[in-house]
Amino acid sequence: MDFSEDELEAMGSMSKYIASVVRNAMEDFHCENLSDDQMKTLNPIIRNAIFTALYAANLCSQSEAASSFVGFHKRCIPRYWEEPQLLRDYLETEEFFTEKREKGIDHILARYKGNNGSKDSEGS
């Protein structure tokens, strides 16, 4: 029922990765509504909640406590929540690499050149 050191490390790394995606997705909200001190407090709460969720989800088939924890939190999901969607940043990354593969890097770089890294409005 216990996890190996490697498994715990992998879950910790995944938790940090997910928390980083959450943190970056919240950047505009952070700038408009939260101080850096508030974010400093919020970041470990998010990381630890993600780690706990992953830990319990990986253990719920073997542990009544983990199963109960996961079940409780699934029941806490409000019915009004929209279905999750991929973030725009990810979709743009997919688009960039698809275009790179299909048209070549020179074509893409020409679109970004002179625009300080942002796409031109023409979409050449």
C-alpha positions, 0 to 999 in steps of 0.5 A: 500500500505504500509507494516507493521512493521513485513513485513518490518522486514521480508524483511530486514531479507531476504535482509541480508540473501541474501546479506550474500550469495552473500558476501560469494560467492564473497569471493575469488573474494574479496580476489583477487580483492578488499580491505576490504575498498572496500568491506565495501563500496560494502556490503551496496550497495548490501544489499540495492539493494536487499532490494529495489528489494524485496520491489518493487517486493512485491509492484508492483501489487499495485503500478505503481511506483514499477511496473515501477521500477521492469519492468525497471530493468527486461529490464536491464538484459543482454541477455548474462547472463547465467541462475542462478545456485545453488552454490557449497557450497549449493549443497555440503550441500545438499549432506552432509545431504542426505548422513547423512540421508541415511548412518548415521553421523558416516560414514560421520564423518569418511570421514572428520576425519583427513582431517581438515574438507575437504573430502578425495579424495577417497570419501569412 
